[in-house]
Amino acid sequence: MGADAVKRTSRDIRTANRYEVLRQIIARSPTSRQELAAATGLSLATVATLVGELLDLRMITEVGFEDSAGGRPRGLVAVDSAGGALIGVDIAETYVRVELFDLALNVLARADEDMRPGESHPEQVVGHVAAAVGSVVAQAGVEGARVLGVGVSVPGQVDRDTGIAEYAPNWDWHDVPLLDLLAEHIAHPLYLDNPLRACAVAELWFGAARGRGDAVVVNLGTGVGAGLALGGGLHRGVSNSAGEWGHTTLVLDGRLCHCGNHGCVETYVGAPGIMLNLRELSPRSPLLHPGDQTATIDALARGVAADDPVAVKVVRDTARYLGAAIADLVNLLNPEVVVLSSWVAATLGEPLLHEVRETVAQHALKRPYATTEIVLSPIPTDPVCLGAATFALEGALQSVGQRNHKRTAGSARSRTAPPS
């Protein structure tokens, strides 16, 4: 290994440690250096150095002392919520949602843009994102210099290093230079990933996976996938493609999927698949709103609440497909928790969860199933925006050592992937 590689590895480790210490401060504010050392497994000396760096960056602040048992009072630190702003962007197939956060990851502003069918051309998507980002900055009244970065989540497979959306099957995107296109409109550092990773990070920080070593976050929207947290950290795979569970085969020779294969999980439990489940059961059902996924899923949720037999059967059938596919994840990964996330899961809620649990119990092996909890995401805001904001936070911490001599007034993006 050359000197540059050693230096880069050392820098990445330091960045990852700085990020983990800040993450724990956000979760535990106020907290002491001793508590941070215990929570991160780092030495007290290392934690003290990293806390000093974060104080210099004005990301955290000293907030007094706490008494220790017979010893010197321990200094307490807390996140300085006014020390900067972070933006999270959730690009989905039917909408763009943008949220602006303070450094404590509290939402300060939100903007939504509808994406109508046929509006999936990259330039159209970029226009929606730019408009929504401008809106949240104006709403929050923050100065541009205070925005530390913009995390962008886009469906499909992405290259974080180059900022390229490599493949989005629902839009037929191939190698779209998304961050370069966004940088023409947004003058803040930009960081790219996908919603599977974003949802998993959100659950690790603030949701049902907090404090869990092994978790699966099932993203149920137009598309379907699984964010993986294994051994206490985000699992990306060798090409940042881990979690494409929505494109595993559920039904041999089944429905045609946008990816070109047949019988994928997504074709039965994604929003368009659920609409097809409804159409096959009751072609003229008033619950069906052709061309409108959100309206159809909303109608199904209301129908289940009213004991409409068609709605009840569609949700039950969908849950049977979903439960069988989740049972595979339980058997394969043996997670502590499986979290049902994103807008379809949130809309269908407890009735879907109940049926999924029953199906998983039937299909999963008893030993791994006995140690797995299956829950709805408890995060009250958009988990994708929240997770995307943490990518911007990672990137901001990574660029700290380079900022003074590499950053120019016109710099508007990052090609360097964060360390997690």
QUIGI-V120108 format. One line per field, one symbol per residue. phi: phi as a letter, one per 40 degrees, with the letter a starting at -180 (. if undefined). psi: psi as a letter, one per 30 degrees, with the letter a starting at -180 (. if undefined). burial: I if it has 9 or more other C-alpha atoms within 8 Angstrom, else O. A space follows every 10 residues. Layout:
phi->???
psi->???
burial->???
This chain:
phi->.ccccccccc cccccccccc ccdccccbdc abcccccccc gccccccccc cdcccccgcb acbhbbcbcg bcdccbbacc dccibbbbbb cbcbabbbbb bcccgccbaa abbcbcdgbc cdcccdcccc cccdccccdc gccdccccib cbbbcgcbbc ccgbccabcc bfcbfccccc ccccbbcbdb bbabcccccc cdcccbbccc gbcbabbccb accbabcbbb ggbcbbgcbf bchcccbccb bcfcccbdch cbgcddcbbc dcccccdccc cadbccccbd gbcccccccc ccccccgccc cccccccccc ccccccdccc ccbfccabbc bgccccccfc dcddccdccc ccbccccccc bbcbbccccc bcccdccccc cccdcccccd cbccbbcbcc cbabcccccc
psi->kleeeeeeee eeeeeeeeee eeeeeefgkl lleeeeeeef glleeeeeee eeeeeefgfl lkgalkkljf akkkkkllkj fgflkkkkkj jlfflkkkkk lafghkkflk kkkkjlkfhg keeeeeeeee eeeeeeeeef gkkeffjflj kkkklaklje efgkjejjef fhkjhkieee eefffjhlkk kkalfeeeee eeeeefbfgk gkejlkjjjj belkajkkjk gflkjflfgh gkghffglke jkhakklfff lkgleefffl eeeeeeeeee eifgkffkjk fjeeeeeeee eeeefghkee eeeeeeeeee eeeeeeeeee eefhlekkkj lleeeeefbe eeeeeeeeee eeflkeeeef gkkkllkfkf ajfeeeeeef eeeeeeeefe ffeeffklfg kglkfkklf.
burial->OOOOOIOOOO OIIOIIIIII IIIIIIOOII IIIOOIIOOI OOOIOOIIOI IOOIIOOIII IIIOOOIOOO OOOIIIIIII IOIIIIIIII IIIIIIIIII IIIIIOIIII IIIOIOOOOI OOOIIIOIII OIIOIIIOOI OIOOOIIIII IIIIIIIIII OOIIIIIIII OOIOOIIIII IIIOOIIIII IIIIIIIIII IIIIIIIIII OIIIIIIIII IIIIIIIIII OOOIIIOOOI IIIIIIIOII IOOIIIIOOO OIIIIIIIII IIIIIIIIIO OOOOOOIIIO OOIOOIIIII IOIIOOOIOI IIOIIIIIII IIIIIIIIII IOOIIIIIII IIOIIIIIIO IIIOIIIIII IOIIOOOIIO IIOIIIIOIO OOIIIIIIII IIIIIIIIOO OOOOOOOOOO IIIIIOIOIO
